[in-house]
Amino acid sequence: MPLVSTGYLVFSIAMLGVGVVGLLDRDLMPVWNPAPGTGPAHNLLLYLGIVVSLISGAGLLVKRMAAAAARMLLAALLIWMLLFRLPTFFRAPLFAACWSVFPLAVMLSAAMVLYVWVATAWDTRHVRHLTGESGLRVAHILYGLSLVFFGTAHFIDVKDTVSLVPNWLPVHLFWAYFTGCAYIGAGLAVLLGVLARLAAILAAVQIGSFLILVWIPIVAAGSKVPFQWSETFLNAALLAGAWAIADSYRHTTLPSHHRAR
């Protein structure tokens, strides 16, 4: 197993989990939802998401398949973004469009990080801008922009943000604003490359805290609301992506064919 880092392992298992959730209930599957269309076309796209998740998640855990799996996952997420999310970004209300684009951007960033780690000499020759240090920089820019949006969303939709603060925490409005500022600060640090590793680690901790303090208690209480379950699965996937990206700052040794260029 090509265990580059803990984040690599967590993200690989998370992609397997995305596929398993899709097998159990396509409508709750994170990352690939919402899928466009209706009827058979809609279902076909979701089945493709399930297949990509299962194959790439498993392939990333097998050394001789890791590069092909990372290549397939990155290509699928990029196509999904270009064909199904960015067009909506320019047509739908801005806030809803951003929520469609930026969570997927986090997963795309993490997939790009994994691709850089396991890329072969063929990859560096044919897609050099998505491998090596340039690939990591693209991934970090996408992630930084996503964090800035997550933070901004706290201020745009303060009411819903406050409603998700656990009851046992005092001064709910403070936490809504504080976490929003934290996301924006982390995103800017990642974009500017100033204390970027620390910012990425703290952003991952915050995403994980949101999962543990907000969504897990909600579904553990017996929630039957599909939205709450889908958000829980999405938050878990985002945590895995954030973990891999944070590890990309610690794991700086690239394969020899990267360094030879």
Secondary structure, DSSP 8 states (H G I E B T S, - for coil): -----HHHHHHHHHHHHHHHHHHH-GGG-TTT-S--SSHHHHHHHHHHHHHHHHHHHHHTTSGGGHHHHHHHHHHHHHHHIIIIIHHHHTTS-HHHHHHHHHHHHHHHHHHHHHHHHH--HHHHHHSGGGSHHHHHHHHHHHHHHHHHHHHHHHHHTHHHHHHTS-TTSS-HHHHHHHHHHHHHHHHHHHHHTSSHHHHHHHHHHHHHHHIIIIIHHHHHTT---HHHHHHHHHHHHHHHHHHHHHHHHH-----HHHHT-
